[in-house]
């Protein structure tokens, strides 16, 4: 199939792009990498009156790290971040390598995947577990939207129709923190049926802090706050991880579809949470040793 007719605009500045979004509102769609939007256009699942192509907008391709904060501009491709992370963040590499295939990551943008808000995608879950934010601009000014407040449902965010995400920011784990990332999919490159990501900090043989998120199991990626609190202060052990995994399943709002039942997702989520925590423990460096 081919897309329904639309008006195409090619702004060169952020203000120009924002003016088009303000004019058309919900009838406009932003084109960056196009790896999600173009298939939706072709199948006519999306029928915007206007496409706002931001690929020539100045200032959206920055990729910088200041202290522990990674700032990723709206036009940074997933493959570029993957290359940057190879010597700096193995957690990012593990997550990015599971996004589609290399050809998709060559065009797909980090911000585009996040604001598309597919509940089975890796990057929204990563933004969530790393206490990330999306920086959104509109004619009213700029605001920072925490990942915990960004995802509202499948393919739904709290962004307004006239907002453009100019960058995303991740709080990277400290060098001594451990991490784990696991997902189950039918084939490599497919969206995850279920996935789990964990970071963990050890101090004096006990868990000083842990972060957990599950994706693919429900309408949005889910940060497992109660399970995180239950881990703090305890010595890492398989029994503790099993308890955390059971707590995780109680926090999840799992759903079933043609790919997997809700019960399957709940069971697999528990297994992946335990595995991610075990991996994170094995990679963590105790801060008192």
N, C-alpha and C positions, 0 to 999 in steps of 0.2 A: 504494500500500500504506500501511498504518498501522503504527505501532510495536507491538511486543509489550508487554504490560502491565509497568509498573514503578511503584515507589514514588517520589513526588516530595517533596523536602524543600527548604525555603526558609530557609537559615540567615542570620543577621544579623551574625555575627562570624566571624573567621577560626578561632577555637578551636572554634566550633560546627561549622563546615564540616569541620574536621580530625577532629572526633569521629565524624562520619558516615562519612568516608573510612576511618578506622581500624576502624570497625564492619563495613563491607561489603567493604573491600579491592578486589579485582579485579571485584567485582560492582557497583561504583559508577562512575559517569561524571560529570565536572564539566561543567556547562552555563554558558557565558559568552556568546559571540556566537551559537553554535549553527549557524554556516554550514557546518561539517563534520559535527558530531554529528547534527543533525536529519535530513539526508538519509540518513545511515547508519542511524539509527533507523527511518526510513520504509521503507527497503529491507531492514530486519532484518539488516543486516550487523553491527549492534551490538545486543545484547540485555541491557542492564544490568538488574539488579534494582532499582537506585536511581539517580535523577538528583539530583545536588546542584547546585542553582541558586545561583550565587554573585553574581548581579547586584545583590543588596541588601546585600552584605557591605561594611561600612565600611572605608575606607582603601585600596581597591584601584584607585582611579581617578586616582592621582597621575601627573603628567607633568612632570619637572623635569630641568634640566641644571646640573651642578656641574662647573666647569672643562670638561674634555673628555668627561665621562661623562654619557650620557643615561639616565635612569631612567624606565622605562615600566611603570606599574602593570598588574595583570592584567586590569583592566576598561577600559583605554584602547582605544578603537575605532581601527581602521586609518585611518579618515577623519579623526579628530581629530589623529592623529600627522602625517598628510599635510598638514593645514592648518598645524600648528605648524612643520613643516619647510620650508614655502615660503620663508621669509625666513632660514632657518638652515642647511639641509642639502639641497642639490640632489640628492645621491646618494639620500637617503631618498625624496625626491619621485619620482625616476625609478623606484625599485623599487616603491613603494607604488601608483603609478598603473597598474601592470601587474597588480595583484591583482584578478582578477575584474572587477566593474563597481562603480560608485559605490554602488549599493544594497547590495551585499555588504559593501563597506568601511564602510558606515554602521553595520553590526551586528557584523561580524567584529572580533575583538580581536587585537592584536599577539601577546600571549602565547599565545592559543589557536592561532593559525597555527603558531607555533614548536613548541609541544609536540605538535601533531598530527603534525609531522615528515613531511609529504609531501615526498619527495625532489625534486619539481618545483616546490616553492613558493619564492617569492622571499625571504621573511623569514628562514627558517632559514639560507639562504646568506649573507644580510646579517649576521646575528648571528655567523656563522663568520668572515667576512672582517674584521669589525670587532672581533675579539677579545672578543665579548660573553659574558655569563654569564646563567644563569637562577637566580633566587633561589627556593629551594624550602623550604617549611615543612612540618613533620610533627609529631606528638606528641613526637618525639625532639629537636626543635629546628629550627634553620635551617641551611642549607648553600648554598654557591654552586657551581653546576655550570657549568664552562667549556663553551662551545659545542663545542669539540673533543672533549669527553667526553660530550656530551648525545645525539647522534644515533647510534643503533645499527643502524638498518635502516629499510625502508619502514614508516612509521607506528609506529616503535619508538624509545623513548628510554631513558635510564638512570634515569629517575625511578621511584620505587617507588609502589605502588598507594595508599599513604596520604599521598603528598606533594602539596601544592598549590603551584604556581608563583605567587608573589605579585607578582613583577615581573621584568622583563628589563632588562639593562644593556648599552648599546652604547658602545664607545670611538669617539667621532666623529673623523673625519679632521681634521687641523689645517686652518685656513683656506686655506693655500697649497698643500695637497695636491691633486693631480688625481684624477679618478675616471672610470670608465667602466662602463656597465651595458648589456648586450645580452642578448636572448633571442629564440628562435624558437618560435612557437606557430602552430597552424592558424588561429586567429582571435584577435583582441584579446579578452582576458579568459579565454581558455583557459589551462590549465596549460602551462608551458613544455615543449617537447620537449627543449630544451637551453638553458642560460643561462650567462653568465659575468659576473663582477663583479671590478673591479680598483681599487685605490687606489695612488697613486705619489707619491713625494716626490723632488724634484730638489735637488741641492746642487752648485754649481760645474759645471753642465752634465752631471752624472752622476746616475744613479739611486741615491739614498741609501737608500731602502726601498721595497718593493713588497709588496702583498698581493693574492692571487689566489684566487678560488674558482669552481668550476663546479657547477651544479645541473641536475637533470633527466637527467643522463647515467648515473647509477648508483643504488645503493640508498640513498645519503645524499648531501647536498651535500659537496663535497670541497675542502678547502684545499690548494693546490698549493705546498707548502713548498719542494720542490726547485727548481721553476721560479722561485720568489721569490728564492732564494739565487743562482741563476744570473744574475739581472738586476742584483743589487746591484753597484755600482761601475762599471757600464758606461754609456756614452753611449747614450741612446735612439735607436733606428734601426729601420726596418722589418725589416731582416735579423735584428736581435736579437729582435724580437717574434716573428718566425716561428720562431726557435729555441726561444723560451720556449713557444710554442704546441705545437711538436712534443714538447717535454719534458712539457707538460701532458697530452698524450694518452697518454704512457707511464705517467703517474701514475694515470690514471683506470681504474676498473673499470666499463666501460660495459656496458649491457644492452640487449637488444632486446625489443620487445613489439608489440602490434597497431598502435601508432602510428608506430614508427620502429625500424629495425634498429640493432644495436650499432655497426656500421660507419658508418652515417649520423651517429649521435650523436657518435662519435669525430671524424669529419671536421668536423662543424659546431662542436663544442667548440673545436677548434683555431682555426677562423676567428674565433669570437667572442672567444676570449682575445686574439688579435692585435688585434682591433678595440677591445676594452676598454682594452688597454694604449696604443694609439694615441690614443684619446680622453683617457685619463688624462694622457698627456704633454702634449697640447694644452691641457689645463686647468690644469696644474701651474704654480706660480710658483717660479722658481729662487730658493733662499734666499740666494744670494750676490749677487743682482743687485738 
